[in-house]
């Protein structure tokens, strides 16, 4: 009888753990889906003249809602990085490292191809992009992911400090000349990813330490703003700490909300399940709007035409996202 009780209790704990992990996965998909939608809208509105500046990326120093999206997306990659690596590790260390190496090299390669296409087809001189930044960040993080969380906190912060020193001393012109900080700025994006994996590890353990972690991030972000200008273009130390703190708080709110809402995938989950596919699709749809080069059609479009184009783009992508969800189609490198 006692043995039976222990088995049943163990089964109950296992079911509870599975249910909790399902809630967490939904929270990640929901937030990731919202970020993809914001990315699509932000990239479209960025080239429209009538859109106010506070809805576009800050030209250099400054911070807008649009500047938050890429960093929050990197944060979510960090949330998934550790558990994903642990699952792959069951197949052996060599296979696990090879899998992640291929994943992030592939992302870098896709980004490089897109950059060449933007330069040669669209006439937009581009030497770097978000996928290259994520690719480099993922490779750097791969070398550190098996270290304890405290070590990743220390290394991530030292990477940020080192990058900020390089930026202030000699690399500012090179960073501003490129997009997303260019190859040099990839060091700062990597620091953000490394720190995000450490935050995620604390989040998965206990509420008390995580609450302390959140408070420390907020304090560190506030102090950094007083020392270093916030700038996405520079991928400055303050930008990374501010976006890390905000991303952590937003994700916590979404995860808590997912515990009391339906555990069924909905609209935002559809968008969050295949972010890479939707990212590539949105570039294609934007090209249809931007490439004709007709002033009234895009850059100088009226409010009505802007609203119509954006609704059409989001509708097409929502239908495709729903179709992939319904068929359980997933492409995640």
C-alpha positions, 0 to 999 in steps of 0.5 A, spaced: 500 500 500 505 504 501 509 503 495 502 504 491 501 511 494 508 513 493 507 511 485 501 515 485 504 521 488 510 521 483 505 520 478 501 526 480 507 530 481 509 528 474 503 531 471 503 537 475 510 538 472 508 537 465 502 542 466 506 547 469 511 546 463 505 547 458 503 553 461 510 556 460 511 554 453 504 557 452 507 563 455 513 563 451 509 562 444 504 568 446 509 573 448 514 571 442 507 571 437 506 578 440 513 580 438 513 578 431 507 582 430 510 588 433 516 587 429 512 586 422 508 592 424 514 596 426 518 594 420 512 596 415 511 603 419 519 605 419 519 607 412 512 611 412 513 618 413 506 620 416 508 615 422 511 619 428 518 618 430 516 615 437 513 609 433 520 608 429 527 606 431 531 612 435 536 614 430 541 613 435 541 615 442 534 614 445 529 609 446 522 607 443 517 601 443 520 599 436 527 598 440 524 593 445 522 588 440 529 585 438 532 585 445 525 581 447 526 576 442 533 575 444 531 574 451 526 569 449 531 565 445 535 565 452 529 562 456 529 556 451 536 555 450 538 552 457 532 547 456 533 546 449 540 544 450 539 539 456 534 535 451 539 535 446 544 533 451 541 526 452 543 524 445 550 525 447 555 532 448 558 531 441 551 531 438 548 536 442 554 541 440 553 539 433 546 541 433 546 548 436 553 549 432 549 548 425 543 552 428 546 558 429 551 557 423 545 556 419 541 563 422 548 567 420 548 564 413 540 566 412 542 573 415 548 573 410 544 571 404 538 576 406 543 582 407 546 580 400 539 580 397 537 587 400 543 590 397 543 587 390 536 587 389 532 592 393 538 597 393 539 598 401 546 597 403 546 592 408 552 588 411 549 586 417 542 584 420 538 581 426 539 574 424 547 575 423 547 578 430 543 572 433 547 567 430 554 570 433 550 570 440 548 563 439 555 561 438 558 565 444 552 562 448 554 555 446 561 555 449 558 558 456 551 554 457 553 549 461 556 554 466 552 555 473 547 561 472 552 565 477 558 564 472 554 566 466 551 573 470 558 575 471 561 573 464 555 576 461 556 583 465 564 583 464 562 582 456 558 588 456 563 592 460 568 590 455 564 592 449 562 598 452 569 600 453 571 598 446 565 602 443 567 608 447 574 608 446 575 606 438 569 602 435 563 607 435 564 609 428 564 602 426 558 600 430 554 606 427 556 605 420 553 598 420 546 595 422 544 592 429 551 594 431 555 590 426 560 584 427 562 588 433 555 589 436 554 582 436 558 582 442 553 586 446 547 581 443 551 575 445 552 578 452 544 579 452 543 572 450 548 569 456 545 574 461 538 571 459 539 564 460 542 566 467 535 569 468 531 564 466 535 559 470 533 563 476 526 563 474 525 556 473 528 555 480 524 559 486 520 565 486 524 568 492 531 568 488 527 570 482 524 576 485 531 578 488 533 577 481 528 582 478 529 587 483 537 587 481 536 588 474 531 594 475 536 597 479 542 595 475 538 598 469 537 605 472 544 606 474 546 604 467 542 609 464 545 615 468 552 612 466 551 610 459 546 613 453 541 608 451 542 606 444 539 600 440 544 602 434 550 602 439 547 596 443 550 600 449 550 597 456 544 601 458 540 598 452 542 591 454 540 592 461 534 596 460 531 591 455 533 585 459 529 588 465 523 590 461 523 583 458 524 579 464 518 583 467 513 583 461 515 575 461 513 574 468 507 578 467 505 573 461 507 567 464 503 569 470 497 570 466 497 564 462 496 560 469 489 563 470 487 563 462 485 558 457 491 553 456 489 552 449 493 555 443 490 562 441 492 567 436 498 569 439 501 562 439 499 561 432 504 567 430 509 565 436 510 557 433 514 559 427 517 565 428 523 564 423 518 562 417 514 568 419 520 573 419 522 571 412 514 571 409 514 578 412 520 580 408 517 578 402 510 582 403 514 588 405 518 587 399 512 587 395 510 594 398 517 597 398 520 595 391 515 599 386 518 605 389 512 609 388 512 615 393 504 615 394 504 607 395 509 607 401 513 612 403 508 618 402 502 614 403 496 616 406 493 614 413 488 610 410 492 606 405 497 605 410 492 602 415 489 598 409 496 595 407 498 593 414 491 590 415 492 586 409 499 584 411 497 582 418 491 578 415 495 574 410 500 572 415 495 570 420 492 566 416 498 562 414 500 562 421 493 559 423 494 554 417 501 552 420 498 551 427 493 547 424 497 542 421 502 542 426 507 545 422 514 547 425 520 550 423 525 551 428 532 551 427 
